[in-house]
Protein backbone atom coordinates (compact mmCIF):
# COMPACT_ATOMS: atom_id res chain seq x y z
CA UNK A 1 0.00 0.00 0.00
CA UNK A 2 1.14 3.53 -0.69
CA UNK A 3 1.87 5.66 2.36
CA UNK A 4 -1.19 7.58 3.59
CA UNK A 5 -1.32 11.13 2.25
CA UNK A 6 -3.10 13.65 4.46
CA UNK A 7 -6.29 15.01 2.96
CA UNK A 8 -6.19 18.10 5.15
CA UNK A 9 -3.68 20.94 5.38
CA UNK A 10 -3.83 21.40 1.62
CA UNK A 11 -6.83 21.97 -0.60
CA UNK A 12 -9.01 18.90 -0.40
CA UNK A 13 -8.90 17.97 -4.06
CA UNK A 14 -5.11 18.45 -4.18
CA UNK A 15 -4.73 16.02 -1.31
CA UNK A 16 -7.05 13.53 -2.96
CA UNK A 17 -5.20 13.94 -6.27
CA UNK A 18 -1.88 13.20 -4.54
CA UNK A 19 -3.32 10.04 -2.99
CA UNK A 20 -4.87 8.86 -6.25
CA UNK A 21 -1.65 9.58 -8.15
CA UNK A 22 0.31 7.47 -5.66
CA UNK A 23 -2.21 4.64 -6.04
CA UNK A 24 -1.83 4.74 -9.82
CA UNK A 25 1.97 4.71 -9.66
CA UNK A 26 1.97 1.86 -7.13
CA UNK A 27 -0.57 -0.05 -9.26
CA UNK A 28 -3.06 -0.17 -6.40
CA UNK A 29 -5.30 1.14 -9.15
CA UNK A 30 -4.44 -1.19 -12.01
CA UNK A 31 -3.89 0.04 -15.57
CA UNK A 32 -7.15 -0.11 -17.48
CA UNK A 33 -9.29 -0.34 -14.35
CA UNK A 34 -12.22 1.97 -13.66
CA UNK A 35 -12.12 4.09 -10.51
CA UNK A 36 -15.11 3.83 -8.19
CA UNK A 37 -15.62 7.41 -7.01
CA UNK A 38 -18.32 6.51 -4.51
CA UNK A 39 -16.26 3.74 -2.91
CA UNK A 40 -13.24 6.03 -2.50
CA UNK A 41 -15.33 8.85 -1.08
CA UNK A 42 -16.85 6.48 1.45
CA UNK A 43 -13.51 4.91 2.38
CA UNK A 44 -11.88 8.30 2.89
CA UNK A 45 -14.96 9.79 4.57
CA UNK A 46 -15.22 12.73 2.20
CA UNK A 47 -17.81 13.85 -0.31
CA UNK A 48 -17.67 12.71 -3.90
CA UNK A 49 -16.93 16.25 -5.17
CA UNK A 50 -13.20 16.40 -4.26
CA UNK A 51 -12.74 12.92 -5.71
CA UNK A 52 -14.27 14.06 -8.98
CA UNK A 53 -12.15 17.24 -8.99
CA UNK A 54 -9.02 15.22 -8.27
CA UNK A 55 -9.78 12.88 -11.15
CA UNK A 56 -9.99 15.90 -13.45
CA UNK A 57 -6.47 16.80 -12.36
CA UNK A 58 -5.22 13.29 -13.15
CA UNK A 59 -7.03 13.41 -16.48
CA UNK A 60 -5.20 16.65 -17.35
CA UNK A 61 -1.93 14.85 -16.55
CA UNK A 62 -2.88 11.91 -18.76
CA UNK A 63 -2.99 9.39 -15.91
CA UNK A 64 -6.70 8.63 -16.33
CA UNK A 65 -9.12 8.78 -19.25
CA UNK A 66 -12.78 9.69 -19.13
CA UNK A 67 -15.08 7.09 -20.65
CA UNK A 68 -18.65 8.28 -21.38
CA UNK A 69 -21.20 6.89 -18.90
CA UNK A 70 -18.51 4.81 -17.18
CA UNK A 71 -16.24 7.34 -15.50
CA UNK A 72 -12.48 7.54 -15.08
CA UNK A 73 -10.24 4.70 -16.20
CA UNK A 74 -6.55 4.39 -15.33
CA UNK A 75 -4.39 4.96 -18.39
CA UNK A 76 -2.93 1.78 -19.88
CA UNK A 77 0.16 2.03 -22.07
CA UNK A 78 0.81 -0.44 -24.87
CA UNK A 79 3.81 -1.70 -26.81
CA UNK A 80 3.59 1.18 -29.26
CA UNK A 81 3.73 3.68 -26.41
CA UNK A 82 6.92 2.11 -25.11
CA UNK A 83 8.54 2.22 -28.55
CA UNK A 84 7.82 5.93 -28.79
CA UNK A 85 8.29 7.07 -25.20
CA UNK A 86 11.55 5.41 -24.17
CA UNK A 87 13.67 6.96 -26.96
CA UNK A 88 12.31 10.42 -26.07
CA UNK A 89 13.08 9.87 -22.40
CA UNK A 90 16.53 8.58 -23.35
CA UNK A 91 17.26 11.88 -25.08
CA UNK A 92 15.87 13.96 -22.22
CA UNK A 93 17.51 12.02 -19.41
CA UNK A 94 20.77 11.86 -21.34
CA UNK A 95 20.71 15.64 -21.49
CA UNK A 96 19.90 15.77 -17.76
CA UNK A 97 22.97 13.66 -16.99
CA UNK A 98 25.17 15.82 -19.21
CA UNK A 99 24.03 19.11 -17.68
CA UNK A 100 24.04 17.68 -14.15
CA UNK A 101 27.65 16.59 -14.58
CA UNK A 102 28.62 20.10 -15.65
CA UNK A 103 26.87 21.69 -12.66
CA UNK A 104 27.25 19.19 -9.81
CA UNK A 105 29.38 20.22 -6.84
CA UNK A 106 31.44 17.71 -4.83
CA UNK A 107 28.64 17.72 -2.26
CA UNK A 108 26.07 16.99 -4.97
CA UNK A 109 28.14 14.11 -6.27
CA UNK A 110 28.57 12.70 -2.78
CA UNK A 111 24.80 12.74 -2.31
CA UNK A 112 24.33 11.09 -5.69
CA UNK A 113 26.85 8.43 -4.69
CA UNK A 114 24.76 7.72 -1.59
CA UNK A 115 21.73 7.15 -3.81
CA UNK A 116 23.81 4.86 -6.00
CA UNK A 117 24.92 2.94 -2.90
CA UNK A 118 21.27 2.28 -2.15
CA UNK A 119 20.90 0.84 -5.64
CA UNK A 120 23.90 -1.40 -4.99
CA UNK A 121 22.33 -2.59 -1.74
CA UNK A 122 19.00 -3.46 -3.35
CA UNK A 123 20.66 -5.10 -6.35
CA UNK A 124 22.76 -7.32 -4.06
CA UNK A 125 19.60 -8.31 -2.17
CA UNK A 126 17.69 -8.93 -5.42
CA UNK A 127 15.06 -6.54 -4.05
CA UNK A 128 13.24 -5.40 -7.19
CA UNK A 129 10.80 -3.15 -5.35
CA UNK A 130 13.50 -1.43 -3.34
CA UNK A 131 15.66 -1.08 -6.43
CA UNK A 132 12.80 0.47 -8.39
CA UNK A 133 12.17 3.08 -5.69
CA UNK A 134 15.87 3.92 -5.30
CA UNK A 135 16.24 4.10 -9.07
CA UNK A 136 13.40 6.62 -9.27
CA UNK A 137 15.07 8.73 -6.58
CA UNK A 138 18.41 8.58 -8.39
CA UNK A 139 17.00 9.64 -11.76
CA UNK A 140 14.95 12.39 -10.14
CA UNK A 141 18.05 13.75 -8.41
CA UNK A 142 20.03 13.80 -11.66
CA UNK A 143 17.15 15.72 -13.22
CA UNK A 144 17.23 18.23 -10.35
CA UNK A 145 21.00 18.68 -10.57
CA UNK A 146 20.69 19.62 -14.23
CA UNK A 147 18.95 22.80 -12.99
CA UNK A 148 17.33 23.48 -16.35
CA UNK A 149 13.70 24.46 -15.83
CA UNK A 150 12.66 23.63 -19.38
CA UNK A 151 14.38 20.29 -19.35
CA UNK A 152 12.93 19.64 -15.90
CA UNK A 153 9.43 20.40 -17.13
CA UNK A 154 9.63 18.16 -20.19
CA UNK A 155 11.32 15.31 -18.32
CA UNK A 156 8.98 15.53 -15.34
CA UNK A 157 5.87 15.51 -17.51
CA UNK A 158 6.96 12.36 -19.34
CA UNK A 159 8.37 10.65 -16.25
CA UNK A 160 4.80 10.31 -14.97
CA UNK A 161 4.04 8.01 -17.89
CA UNK A 162 7.24 6.04 -17.42
CA UNK A 163 6.11 5.33 -13.87
CA UNK A 164 3.00 3.61 -15.19
CA UNK A 165 5.21 0.64 -16.11
CA UNK A 166 6.60 0.69 -12.56
CA UNK A 167 9.91 -0.81 -13.56
CA UNK A 168 8.37 -3.96 -15.06
CA UNK A 169 11.51 -4.53 -17.11
CA UNK A 170 13.43 -5.29 -13.91
CA UNK A 171 11.66 -8.67 -13.87
CA UNK A 172 13.38 -9.70 -17.12
CA UNK A 173 16.09 -12.33 -16.53
CA UNK A 174 19.43 -10.66 -15.88
CA UNK A 175 18.03 -7.15 -16.09
CA UNK A 176 18.71 -6.18 -12.47
CA UNK A 177 22.43 -6.94 -12.82
CA UNK A 178 22.59 -5.19 -16.19
CA UNK A 179 20.87 -2.14 -14.71
CA UNK A 180 23.28 -1.78 -11.79
CA UNK A 181 26.22 -2.19 -14.17
CA UNK A 182 24.82 0.64 -16.31
CA UNK A 183 24.47 2.79 -13.21
CA UNK A 184 28.09 2.09 -12.28
CA UNK A 185 29.22 3.44 -15.65
CA UNK A 186 26.99 6.48 -15.21
CA UNK A 187 28.09 7.39 -11.68
CA UNK A 188 31.74 6.89 -12.61
CA UNK A 189 31.37 9.25 -15.57
CA UNK A 190 29.64 11.86 -13.46
CA UNK A 191 32.20 11.68 -10.65
CA UNK A 192 35.06 12.01 -13.14
CA UNK A 193 33.39 15.07 -14.70
CA UNK A 194 33.01 13.43 -18.12
CA UNK A 195 29.69 15.01 -19.09
CA UNK A 196 29.56 13.60 -22.61
CA UNK A 197 30.14 10.07 -21.36
CA UNK A 198 27.54 10.54 -18.62
CA UNK A 199 24.99 11.68 -21.18
CA UNK A 200 25.66 8.66 -23.38
CA UNK A 201 25.53 6.31 -20.40
CA UNK A 202 22.15 7.63 -19.31
CA UNK A 203 20.78 7.48 -22.85
CA UNK A 204 21.95 3.90 -23.28
CA UNK A 205 20.56 2.98 -19.87
CA UNK A 206 17.06 4.09 -20.92
CA UNK A 207 17.29 2.27 -24.24
CA UNK A 208 18.41 -0.88 -22.41
CA UNK A 209 15.27 -0.60 -20.30
CA UNK A 210 13.18 -0.58 -23.46
CA UNK A 211 14.97 -3.65 -24.83
CA UNK A 212 14.40 -5.49 -21.54
CA UNK A 213 10.73 -4.51 -21.45
CA UNK A 214 10.21 -5.77 -25.00
CA UNK A 215 12.00 -9.03 -24.20
CA UNK A 216 9.84 -9.53 -21.11
CA UNK A 217 6.68 -8.84 -23.09
CA UNK A 218 7.69 -11.39 -25.73
CA UNK A 219 8.35 -13.98 -23.03
CA UNK A 220 4.94 -13.34 -21.47
CA UNK A 221 3.22 -13.62 -24.84
CA UNK A 222 5.01 -16.88 -25.59
CA UNK A 223 4.01 -18.25 -22.19
CA UNK A 224 0.37 -17.35 -22.81
CA UNK A 225 0.38 -19.05 -26.21
CA UNK A 226 2.08 -22.14 -24.78
CA UNK A 227 -0.58 -22.32 -22.07
MOSUL-V860090 format. One record per pair of residues at least 4 apart in sequence whose C-alpha atoms are under 8 Angstrom apart, sorted by sequence separation. I is the first residue (numbers start at 1). GAP is how many residues later the second one is. D is the distance in whole Angstrom. If there is no record, write none. Layout:
BEGIN
[[I;GAP;D] [I;GAP;D]]
END
This chain:
BEGIN
[[7;4;8] [8;4;6] [10;4;7] [11;4;6] [12;4;6] [13;4;6] [14;4;6] [15;4;6] [16;4;6] [17;4;6] [18;4;6] [19;4;6] [20;4;6] [21;4;6] [22;4;6] [23;4;6] [24;4;6] [27;4;7] [29;4;7] [36;4;6] [37;4;6] [38;4;6] [39;4;6] [40;4;6] [41;4;6] [42;4;7] [46;4;8] [47;4;7] [48;4;6] [49;4;6] [50;4;6] [51;4;6] [52;4;6] [53;4;7] [54;4;6] [55;4;6] [56;4;6] [57;4;6] [58;4;6] [59;4;6] [66;4;8] [67;4;5] [77;4;6] [78;4;7] [79;4;6] [80;4;6] [81;4;6] [82;4;6] [83;4;7] [84;4;7] [85;4;6] [86;4;6] [87;4;6] [88;4;6] [89;4;6] [90;4;6] [91;4;6] [92;4;6] [93;4;6] [94;4;6] [95;4;6] [96;4;6] [97;4;6] [98;4;7] [99;4;6] [100;4;6] [104;4;5] [105;4;6] [106;4;6] [107;4;6] [108;4;6] [109;4;6] [110;4;6] [111;4;7] [112;4;6] [113;4;6] [114;4;6] [115;4;7] [116;4;6] [117;4;6] [118;4;6] [119;4;6] [120;4;6] [121;4;6] [122;4;6] [123;4;6] [127;4;6] [128;4;6] [129;4;6] [130;4;6] [131;4;6] [132;4;6] [133;4;6] [134;4;6] [135;4;6] [136;4;6] [137;4;6] [138;4;6] [139;4;6] [140;4;6] [141;4;6] [142;4;6] [143;4;7] [144;4;8] [148;4;6] [149;4;6] [150;4;6] [151;4;6] [152;4;6] [153;4;6] [154;4;6] [155;4;6] [156;4;7] [157;4;8] [158;4;7] [159;4;6] [160;4;7] [161;4;8] [162;4;7] [163;4;7] [168;4;8] [171;4;7] [172;4;8] [174;4;6] [175;4;6] [176;4;6] [177;4;6] [178;4;6] [179;4;6] [180;4;6] [181;4;7] [182;4;6] [183;4;6] [184;4;6] [185;4;6] [186;4;6] [187;4;6] [188;4;6] [189;4;6] [190;4;6] [194;4;6] [195;4;6] [196;4;6] [197;4;6] [198;4;6] [199;4;6] [200;4;6] [201;4;6] [202;4;6] [203;4;6] [204;4;6] [205;4;6] [206;4;7] [207;4;6] [208;4;6] [209;4;6] [210;4;6] [211;4;6] [212;4;6] [213;4;6] [214;4;6] [215;4;6] [216;4;6] [217;4;6] [218;4;6] [219;4;6] [220;4;6] [221;4;6] [222;4;6] [223;4;6] [7;5;6] [10;5;6] [23;5;5] [24;5;5] [41;5;5] [42;5;8] [58;5;5] [59;5;5] [66;5;6] [67;5;6] [77;5;7] [104;5;6] [122;5;5] [123;5;7] [147;5;7] [170;5;5] [171;5;8] [189;5;5] [190;5;6] [23;6;6] [24;6;7] [29;6;8] [41;6;6] [58;6;6] [59;6;6] [66;6;5] [67;6;7] [122;6;7] [146;6;8] [169;6;7] [170;6;6] [189;6;7] [8;7;7] [24;7;8] [41;7;5] [59;7;7] [65;7;5] [66;7;6] [7;8;5] [64;8;6] [65;8;5] [122;8;6] [123;8;6] [144;8;7] [189;8;6] [190;8;6] [6;9;6] [7;9;6] [55;9;7] [64;9;5] [65;9;6] [122;9;5] [143;9;6] [189;9;5] [5;10;7] [38;10;6] [41;10;7] [64;10;4] [65;10;6] [37;11;6] [40;11;8] [63;11;6] [64;11;5] [186;11;8] [187;11;8] [63;12;5] [119;12;6] [143;12;8] [186;12;5] [5;13;7] [62;13;7] [118;13;8] [185;13;8] [5;14;6] [37;14;6] [4;15;7] [37;15;7] [119;15;6] [186;15;5] [118;16;6] [119;16;7] [185;16;7] [186;16;6] [55;17;7] [115;19;7] [182;19;7] [2;20;6] [2;21;6] [1;22;8] [115;22;7] [116;22;7] [183;22;8] [115;23;6] [182;23;6] [2;24;7] [1;25;8] [2;26;8] [112;26;7] [179;26;7] [1;27;7] [112;29;7] [112;30;8] [16;34;7] [17;34;8] [20;34;8] [132;34;7] [16;35;6] [132;35;6] [34;36;8] [35;36;7] [13;37;5] [17;37;4] [21;37;7] [34;37;7] [35;37;6] [108;37;8] [175;37;7] [12;38;6] [13;38;7] [16;38;6] [17;38;7] [34;38;6] [35;38;6] [24;39;8] [34;39;4] [35;39;7] [13;40;6] [14;40;7] [17;40;7] [33;40;5] [34;40;6] [169;40;6] [172;40;6] [13;41;5] [17;41;7] [32;41;6] [33;41;6] [104;41;6] [169;41;8] [172;41;7] [21;42;8] [31;42;8] [32;42;5] [100;42;6] [103;42;7] [104;42;8] [128;42;7] [170;42;8] [31;43;5] [32;43;6] [100;43;7] [103;43;7] [128;43;8] [169;43;5] [172;43;7] [30;44;7] [31;44;6] [32;44;5] [100;44;8] [169;44;4] [172;44;5] [29;45;7] [31;45;5] [97;45;6] [100;45;5] [101;45;8] [168;45;7] [171;45;8] [31;46;8] [96;46;6] [97;46;7] [99;46;8] [100;46;4] [96;47;5] [99;47;5] [100;47;7] [169;47;7] [98;48;8] [99;48;8] [128;48;8] [96;49;8] [97;49;7] [24;50;7] [93;50;7] [96;50;5] [126;50;8] [123;53;7] [123;54;7] [96;55;7] [123;57;7] [92;59;7] [120;60;7] [119;61;7] [92;62;8] [93;62;7] [92;63;6] [89;66;7] [116;67;8] [89;69;7] [89;70;8] [116;71;8] [113;74;7] [112;75;8] [85;77;8] [109;81;8] [109;82;6] [77;87;8] [76;88;8] [77;88;8] [101;89;5] [101;90;8] [102;91;7] [101;92;6] [97;93;8] [101;93;7] [102;93;6] [101;94;5] [100;95;8] [61;96;8] [99;96;7] [63;97;8] [98;97;5] [101;97;7] [63;98;7] [97;98;7] [98;98;6] [62;99;8] [98;99;8] [98;100;6] [97;101;6] [98;101;5] [97;102;5] [96;103;7] [94;104;7] [95;104;6] [94;105;4] [97;105;7] [93;106;8] [94;106;6] [94;107;7] [94;108;5] [93;109;6] [94;109;5] [93;110;7] [90;112;7] [91;112;6] [90;113;4] [90;114;7] [90;115;8] [90;116;5] [89;117;7] [90;117;6] [87;119;7] [86;120;7] [87;120;7] [86;121;7] [86;124;6] [83;127;7] [82;128;7] [31;133;8] [79;135;8] [27;137;8] [25;138;6] [25;139;6] [27;139;8] [24;140;7] [26;140;7] [25;141;7]]
END
